[in-house]
Amino acid sequence: MNDSNLEDILPEIDSLHISLALSQDKGEKEENETSSPMSLPPNTTPVPKPVFMPGMSHRNEEPEPAAPTSTAVPVSSKDSSVDKTKTEEQKTNPRFELPRLRLHVQDIGHEGSSIFLSAVNASTVLRSSINSIHEHLYSGLFVPTPTPSSPSSSPFPSSLPTHPHPPPTRSVTVILRDMDGVAYTTGSDLDSDHKEIHFSLRYIASISPPSRRGAEIEGVLTHELVHCYQWNGLGSAPGGLIEGVADWVRLRSEQAPPHWRRDEAPAKWDAGYQHTAYFLQYLEDRFGAGTVRRLNEKLRKERYEEKAFWTELVGGPVEQLFEDYRKTLKKGGNKS
């Protein structure tokens, strides 16, 4: 390096040295300012370090809010009406306990067994049928008809609305077996609160056309389940009336098969099955909804004495009522 070049560089070194010195002095000054305590203005005291304690606020400069007061949450009229509707429904339709339901197939290889198992869901059909029975025979409130033991002039207990009383059926077992006939219901060997419905596999296999298998099986099961839940006048009610009530529930459940004919006038009112079912529907239409329900409840607590039974129930003898019914058939009435 020659002297001329050195002379050119020296000013730059001096400038660099000065800059470094200034930067160093500035850094030391900032460090001293950071490390040394800040001088306090006169007549002041240092601010103490905050002490944090649970449940305390350091925003003392703001006034404490007033303690909240409890206020009832307003209930909308819509919610109130819904709750009221539910309460009224619970009062008029008490809880209906389903029994234990069983299915017993004696011959799984029988044609009727495969048809039954493929045509219906047994659990769904049985539950639906029992709910229909409850709806038509045991739901709602009604005023019981007066009886000799509780005349209408007495305010207790006959004049007070009451719930129907279903029998204490605890279990229902459907038994599919090879037998004659269609089906029948009986109490089990255990006791009468445990019911058995015997359903003919031969009949199931004979249902025609095949498209009606499911509907017919459901209708037969509804009819037989009514026998598990209806009253019979302490064993004194006529068989035609018992079978008529069972088919009346089937009719009201919209399970009437195509061969049922309303316009066929039976020879007597208690011919049974669909014939008596249509007569009972005539009474329901004439004397008001709940007539058959009251009839069934009346059979719960007293023996069947025909003249007194019907007079107390609807105000007249059953023979006259049946003649009135036959006249409506001849005129083509009672279409409901």
Secondary structure, 3 states (H helix, E strand, C coil): CCHHHHHHHHHHHHHHHHHHHHHHHHHHHHHHHHHCCCCCCCCCCCCCCCCCCCCCCCCCCCCCCCCCCCCCCCCCHHHHHHHHHHHHHHHHCCCCCCCEEEEEECCCCCHHHHHHHHHCCHHHHHHHHHHHHHHHHHCCCECCCCECCECCCCCCCCCCCECCCCCCCCEEEEEEECCCCCEEEEECCCCCCEEEEEEEHHHHHHCCCHHHHHHHHHHHHHHHHHHHHCCCCCCCCCHHHHHHHHHHHHHHCCCCCCCCCCCCCCCCCCCCHHHHHHHHHHHHHHHCCCHHHHHHHHHHHCCCCHHHHHHHHHCCCHHHHHHHHHHHHHCCCCCC
